[in-house]
């Protein structure tokens, strides 16, 4: 039988800190005081071998050991009062104690592996910046046509755009990838020889992987939408003697996203993604997701369909995913008396209330934002 064991493991975490924040601030907060960083280090050892070989295994040769460091740095700034700017930088360092060199044996017609012990740093980094804002739209229904039960409908759009970059870690200057010439000899005809160049990483078998090949300079965008309305609450209005309102979710979230990789030599546009979440009741939600391919397909030399660098007039629908979500809270299992149950079923709008016991609704959270910006929104964000 085979045994797989991972021990000992060590993890060190440092919570987010603001290294440039003044202990005794005077005046406004400086921009560099918003820079935050955290740190994570993991040290792990593992082995996979036959059960009979475990006690005689060599820790240096048979065990895999590695140390992984992660250092994310972020900041958050506000531009022109309404634009949120978030730059980020992430550095990861993998420390390995072995690497595997590969070569090709022409006589045996097979790959040869050579494990070399030592100390090897395999690092990578990436940088990005995100810009986001919120746009609000309000609609008051025509009273003569729709009456006064619906007070107002609010549409919140959240456009976001980001740029992410990392170099090509497969470039020779980084020394993370190697290559060899694979010579294939025809068994029936020894004079018939075919050459192939095999690119590999000596650290691909490491516990924390290896940086990927190919440079990325991608511009990503998304547009999120939320539609909610405020309607009269008949029951509460009768109890209080004044007009009371409740919030009803029409579209909890509808998001469209995409991207463009400037560093790619072709097929630079990423697939478009769409997602929709609708609250059917207070606790029950329907989630839909789909993806769209902007490129055409053609046949390669073997007659198989492949993507080609030509845009479609309209993106091709690739498929959809559907999921349902039910949220439990402390009140889910509480018993209700018959009167309460009857009252709840009298008004079908009650099941559409976008409420969460643990977190404020979207309208409540945006109301706080509206107040801080000195807008004329009421206590419920309208």
Secondary structure, 3 states (H helix, E strand, C coil): CEEEEECCCEEEEEEEECCCCCCCCCCCCCHHHHCEEEEEEEEEEEEEEEHHHCCCCCCCCCCEEEEEEEEEEECCEEECCCEEEEEEEEEEEEEEEEEEEEEEECCCCEEEEEEEEEEEEEEEEEEEEEEECCEEEEECCCHHHHCCCEEEEEEEEEEEEEEEEECCCCCHHHCCCEEEEEEEECCCCCCCEEEEEEEECCCCCCCCCCCCCCCEEEEEEEEEEEEEEEEECHHHHHHHCCCCEEEEEEEEEEEEEEEEECCCCCCCECCEEEEEEEECCCCEEEEEEEEEEEEEEEECCCCCEEEEEEEEEEEEEEEEEEEEEECCCCCCCCCCCHHHHHHHHHCHHHHHECCCCCCCCHHHHHHHHHHHCCCCCCCCCC
